[in-house]
Amino acid sequence: MAPAAHAAQKDKVSIVLSWFATGLNAPHYYAEDLGYYAEENLKVEILEGKGSGIAVQMVGSGAHPFGAADAAAMVPGVAAGVPVKMVAGLVQKSPVVILSAPGSGIDNPQALKGKSVVLPPGSGQATLFPVFLAHNGLRPSDVRIISAEATTSLNLLIEKKADTVANYGPTAVSILERAYGAPPTTLYFADFGVPTLSTGLIVNSTFLQRNPDIVRRFVRATVRGWAAAAENPRAAAESYVRRFPENDLESITAMVEGFTSLMRTPNNEGKPLGWMAPKDWEDTLDVLAQANVIPANRKNADAYYTNEFID
């Protein structure tokens, strides 16, 4: 249904994002500033988040109809019965990366032997790291794990208290580049046998069943916002920093550039933005089963996602 055909009264909805103080969130606010939600006759409340797992629980409980969450956090929730489904893939190449100082030489898995790795407890990085090691012929005893919260983990690397840190590339690279004066060395999980889908748009399953038209309009506006952010990362960053001026515009711009560069995989080329490839979902579920996040006799992929609302 075309936006003009909707009644004048806007449908009020809310979305809880997966984190805070990050360029990952900027495209949602940019969509609002560009009027994309208004064009779809939606009035949207956008809320900063405290982690993908929390976003999944909040959407599953019905506290918010929409959320943004990493597939690695959403899948175990769905496997345990949380009623959510992913309706658009936003960051489809995993941004999980092992970072080290410029010139460290830690640019391949074998170079990790004997090194320390900082992993935030309970994070997607920590969940997937054993799979990453096993896939590349390494054992947990080959590295030394340091547990530290994501907000402080980068400091351990900068202060030379750790050799490497696992984080989200687009968030961490710009911070480390400023600290070092040169780009850090990167080792992406997706490039070494651990391909998982990342941040996507999730919706409460009951809300989806009862309000498919709202879901379609919300997906359309959000995906448009992400496409616009990819074309003009600085403008998207400005939308974010206007609301949260404590953030550095250059850093947020770099994050927007980084996250929007990961919107596609080789399996969804030529498809509409937001469309998720069945192969990518099968790979994601296989990796999570290997990590013992979900049972080996897992649910079918269509229990976790749908492309029905991608135009």
Secondary structure, 3 states (H helix, E strand, C coil): CCHHHCCCCCEEEEEECCCCCCHHHHHHHHHHHCCHHHHCCEEEEEECCCCHHHHHHHHHHCCCCEEEEEHHHHHHHHHCCCCEEEEEECCCCCCEEEEECCCCCCCCHHHHCCCEEEECCCCHHHHHHHHHHHHCCCCHHHCEEEECCHHHHHHHHHCCCCCEEEEEHHHHHHHHHHHHCCCCEEEEHHHHCCCCCCEEEEEEHHHHHHCHHHHHHHHHHHHHHHHHHHHCHHHHHHHHHHHCCCCCHHHHHHHHHHHHCCCCCCCCCCCCCCCCCHHHHHHHHHHHHHCCCCCCCCCCHHHCECCCCCC
